[in-house]
Amino acid sequence: MLPLILAAVMSSIPVDHRINDFFSDVLKHANIFNNVSEAAAFLVRDTRGDVQCLLWPMTNGYQEQTFTGEIPRGTLAIVHTHPHDCPAPSPQDIDEAKALKLPIYVLTRASITLIDPSSGEAIPVVKARLWASPRLNLKCEDQWLAR
C-alpha cells in the first residue's frame, strides 16, 4: 500500500491513508488544466499533529510551478507534478530540496520519486504503475487556514 511505502521512505510523515489522497489530488489539479501545467503543495503538520496538504496557487506556467512567500510552519515536504513523459526530478528540483532541506516528491500518473534533501538522491517510490486514487473528492486545501 502506498502510504506504508511513503512512511517507510520518510519517517517524519505518519502512516496515513490520506497521503495517497493528497498526492492524487495534487496530480488531479495539474491535469485539470492540461498535461503541461504543474501543480504543487506543501505537506504540513498542523497544530493538532495531523498532516494537511496545502495547494500552491496555480501559476499555469509551462512545465513549472512557483511559490512566492514563506514556507508554512510545520512543512514536512513539498509535492509537485511533472508531465507523464518527464518523470525524473529536474536538476532544479534537486537543488531546491537540498537548499530548503526538505524532501520533494515528484509525481506523474505512473511514478512517484522522492528527492532526499541531504544527498540529492532521487529515490523511486512508485515506478511504471498507475498509483493515483480514482476518487474525485478533493483533499488538499486551497484556502490556507491557521491550524
LOZA-663739 format. One line per 5 residues: their letters; for each residue z, x, y of N, C-alpha, C. Coordinates in steps of 0.2 Angstrom, whole numbers, plus 5000, padded with zeros to 4 digits. Each point is the difference from the previous one (the first is absolute). Example, Ala and Ser with C-alpha at 12.3 -4.5 7.8 and 13.67 -1.06 7.14 Angstrom:
LOZA-663739
as> 5039/5066/4972/5000/4996/5006/5000/5004/5006 | 4996/4998/5005/5001/5004/5006/5003/4996/5005
end
This chain:
LOZA-663739
mlpli> 5000/5004/4994/5000/4996/5006/5000/5004/5006 | 4996/4999/5005/4999/5004/5006/5007/5001/5004 | 5004/4996/5001/5006/5001/5004/5004/5006/4996 | 5000/5000/4993/5004/5005/4997/4997/5007/5001 | 4993/5000/5000/4997/5006/5001/5001/5003/5007
laavm> 5000/4995/5005/5001/5002/5007/5007/5003/5000 | 5005/4996/4997/5007/5002/5001/5001/5007/4997 | 4997/5001/4994/5000/5007/4997/4997/5006/5004 | 4995/4998/5004/4997/5005/5004/5004/5001/5006 | 5003/4995/5003/5003/5001/5006/5007/4996/5000
ssipv> 5005/5004/4998/5007/4997/4999/5003/4996/5006 | 4998/5002/5006/5003/4997/5005/4998/4992/5001 | 4995/4998/4997/4998/4993/5000/5003/4997/4993 | 5004/4995/5001/5003/4997/4994/4994/4996/4996 | 5002/4999/4993/4995/4996/4996/5000/4993/5003
dhrin> 4995/4998/5002/4999/4993/5004/4993/4998/4998 | 5000/4994/4998/4994/4996/4998/4996/4999/5006 | 5003/5000/5006/4996/4999/5006/4996/5006/5003 | 5002/5006/4997/4996/5006/5002/4992/4999/4998 | 4999/4997/4994/4993/4999/4998/4997/4994/5005
dffsd> 5004/4995/5002/4998/4995/5004/4998/5003/5007 | 5005/5004/5002/4998/5004/5007/4994/5004/5000 | 4999/5004/4995/4994/5004/4999/4994/4995/5000 | 5000/4995/4996/4995/4995/4999/4998/4997/5007 | 5005/4998/5004/4999/4997/5006/4997/5005/5005
vlkha> 5002/5006/5000/4997/5005/5005/4992/5000/4998 | 4999/5001/4993/4993/5000/4998/4996/4994/5002 | 5003/4994/5000/4997/4994/5002/4998/5000/5007 | 5005/5002/5004/4999/5001/5008/4994/5004/5001 | 4999/5005/4997/4994/5004/5001/4993/4997/4998
nifnn> 5001/4996/4994/4994/4997/4998/4998/4993/5004 | 5005/4998/5004/4999/4994/5004/4994/5001/5004 | 5000/5006/5003/4995/5002/5005/4993/5002/4997 | 5001/5005/4996/4994/5003/4996/5002/5006/4996 | 4995/5003/4997/5002/5006/4996/5001/5006/5003
vseaa> 4999/5000/5007/5000/5007/5003/5006/5000/5005 | 5003/4995/5001/5006/5000/5004/5006/5002/4996 | 5005/5003/5002/5006/5002/4997/5006/4995/5002 | 5005/5000/4996/5006/4996/5002/5006/5005/4998 | 5005/4999/5004/5006/5005/4999/5007/4996/5001
aflvr> 5005/5003/4997/5007/4997/5001/5005/5005/4999 | 5006/4999/5002/5006/5004/4999/5004/4996/4994 | 5002/5004/4996/5005/4997/4995/5007/5002/5003 | 5004/4995/5002/5006/5001/5003/5006/4997/4997 | 5006/5004/5000/5006/4997/4997/5003/4997/5006
dtrgd> 5002/4993/5000/5003/4997/5005/5007/5001/5000 | 5004/4997/5005/5007/5000/5000/5004/4997/4994 | 4997/4996/4997/5003/4997/4994/4999/5005/4993 | 4996/5005/5001/4998/5004/4995/4994/4998/4996 | 4997/4995/5002/4994/4997/4997/4994/5004/5002
vqcll> 4994/5001/4996/4994/5003/5002/4996/4995/5003 | 4997/5001/5006/4995/4995/5004/4994/5004/5001 | 4995/4996/5001/4993/5003/5001/4998/4998/5008 | 4999/5005/5004/4998/4998/5007/4993/5002/5001 | 4995/4995/5001/4993/5002/5001/4999/5003/5007
wpmtn> 4996/5005/5000/4998/5003/5007/4995/4995/5003 | 5000/4999/5006/4995/4996/5004/4993/5003/4998 | 4995/4995/4998/4993/5002/4998/4997/5003/5006 | 4996/5006/4999/4996/5003/5005/4993/4999/4999 | 4998/4998/4994/4993/4999/4998/4996/5006/5001
gyqeq> 5003/5006/4999/4996/5006/5001/4996/5001/4993 | 4995/5004/5001/4996/5001/4994/5003/5005/4996 | 5002/4998/4994/5004/5004/4995/5005/5004/5003 | 5004/4997/5004/5006/5003/5003/5005/4994/5002 | 5006/5002/5001/5005/4996/5002/5005/5004/5004
tftge> 5002/4998/5006/5005/5004/5004/5006/4996/5002 | 5005/5004/5001/5006/4996/5002/5003/5004/5006 | 5001/4997/5006/5003/5003/5006/5007/4997/5001 | 5005/5004/5000/5007/4998/5001/5004/5004/4996 | 5007/4997/5000/5005/5004/4996/5000/4997/4993
iprgt> 5000/5005/4995/5001/4997/4993/5007/4997/4999 | 4999/4994/4997/5007/4996/5000/5005/5004/4996 | 5006/4998/5002/5006/5003/4997/5000/4998/4993 | 5002/5004/4995/5001/4998/4993/4993/5000/4996 | 4995/5003/5003/4993/5001/4997/5001/5004/4994
laivh> 4998/4998/4994/5000/5003/4994/4993/5004/4999 | 4994/4996/5002/4994/5002/4998/4995/4997/5004 | 4994/5003/5001/4994/4997/5003/4995/4998/4994 | 4997/4994/5001/4995/4998/4995/4994/4998/5004 | 4994/5003/4998/4994/4998/5003/4994/5000/4995
thphd> 4995/4996/5002/4994/4999/4996/4995/5005/5001 | 4996/5001/4995/4993/5003/5001/4995/4996/4997 | 4994/5001/5002/4994/4996/4997/5000/5002/4992 | 4997/4996/4996/5001/5001/4993/4996/5006/4998 | 4995/5002/5003/4996/5006/4999/5003/5007/5002
cpaps> 5006/4999/5004/5003/5006/5003/5008/5000/4998 | 5001/5000/4993/5007/4999/4998/5005/5006/5002 | 4997/5006/5001/5004/5006/5001/5003/5000/5007 | 5006/5003/5000/5003/5001/5007/4996/5005/5004 | 4999/4998/5006/4997/5005/5005/5004/5006/5002
pqdid> 4997/5005/5002/5004/5006/5002/5005/4997/5006 | 4998/4996/5004/5004/4997/5005/5006/4996/4997 | 4999/4996/4995/5006/4997/4997/5005/5005/4997 | 4997/5005/4997/5005/5005/4998/5004/5004/5005 | 4996/5001/5006/5004/5004/5005/5005/4995/5003
eakal> 4998/4994/5001/5005/4995/5003/5006/4999/4995 | 4999/4999/4994/5006/5000/4995/5005/5006/5001 | 4997/5006/5001/5004/5006/5000/5003/5000/5007 | 4996/4998/5006/5003/5000/5006/5006/4995/5001 | 4999/4994/4998/5005/4995/5000/5006/5001/4995
klpiy> 4998/5004/4995/5005/5000/4994/5001/4993/4997 | 4995/4997/4999/5000/4993/4997/4995/5000/4995 | 5001/4997/4994/4995/4998/4995/4995/4996/5003 | 4994/5001/4998/4994/4995/5002/4997/4998/4994 | 4999/4994/4999/4996/4997/4995/4993/4998/5002
vltra> 4995/5002/4996/4993/4998/5002/4998/4995/4995 | 4998/4994/5002/4998/4995/4995/4993/4998/5001 | 4997/4999/4994/4993/4997/4999/5001/4994/4995 | 4995/4996/4999/5001/4995/4995/5001/5003/4993 | 4998/5006/4999/5001/5003/4993/5004/5006/5000
sitli> 5004/5002/5005/5004/5006/5000/5005/4999/5005 | 5006/5004/4998/5005/5001/5004/5002/5008/5000 | 5000/5003/5005/5001/5007/5000/5006/5001/5005 | 5005/5004/4998/5006/5002/5004/4999/5007/5003 | 5001/5001/5006/5000/5007/5003/5007/5002/5001
dpssg> 5002/5005/4996/5007/5003/5001/5001/5004/5006 | 5004/4998/5004/5001/5003/5007/5002/5007/5000 | 5003/5002/4995/5003/5007/5000/4994/5005/4998 | 4996/4998/4995/4995/5005/4998/4993/4998/5002 | 4999/4994/5002/4993/4997/5002/4996/4998/4994
eaipv> 5003/5001/4994/4997/4998/4994/4998/4993/4999 | 4994/4998/4998/4998/4993/4999/5001/4999/4993 | 5004/4995/4999/5003/4998/4993/4997/4993/4998 | 4995/5000/4995/4998/4993/4998/5005/4996/4997 | 5001/4994/5002/5005/4995/4998/4996/4995/4995
vkarl> 4995/4998/5003/4995/4995/4996/4993/5003/5001 | 4996/5000/4995/4994/5003/5000/4995/4996/4996 | 4994/4998/5003/4995/4996/4997/5002/4994/4996 | 5005/4996/5004/5002/4994/4997/5001/4995/5006 | 4998/4994/4999/5002/4995/5005/5007/4998/5000
waspr> 5004/5002/5005/5007/4999/5000/5003/4994/5004 | 4996/4998/5005/5003/4996/5005/5001/4993/4997 | 5005/4997/5003/5002/4993/4998/4995/4995/5003 | 4998/4996/4995/4995/4995/5003/5003/4994/5004 | 5006/5000/5000/5003/4995/5005/4998/5001/5007
lnlkc> 4999/4994/5003/4998/5000/5007/5006/5000/5005 | 5006/4998/4998/5005/5000/5005/5002/5007/5003 | 5000/5000/5006/5001/5006/5004/5007/5002/5000 | 5002/5007/4999/5007/5002/5000/5002/5005/5006 | 4995/5003/5003/5002/5004/5005/5001/4997/5007
edqwl> 5004/5002/5004/5002/4997/5006/4995/5003/5005 | 4997/4996/5004/4996/5002/5006/5003/4999/5006 | 5006/4996/5000/5004/5000/5006/5007/5004/4998 | 5001/5005/5004/5005/5004/4999/5007/4998/5003 | 5004/4998/4995/5007/4998/5002/5005/5005/4999
ar> 5005/5000/5004/5006/5005/4999/5004/4997/4994 | 5001/5004/4995/5004/4998/4994/5005/5005/4998
end
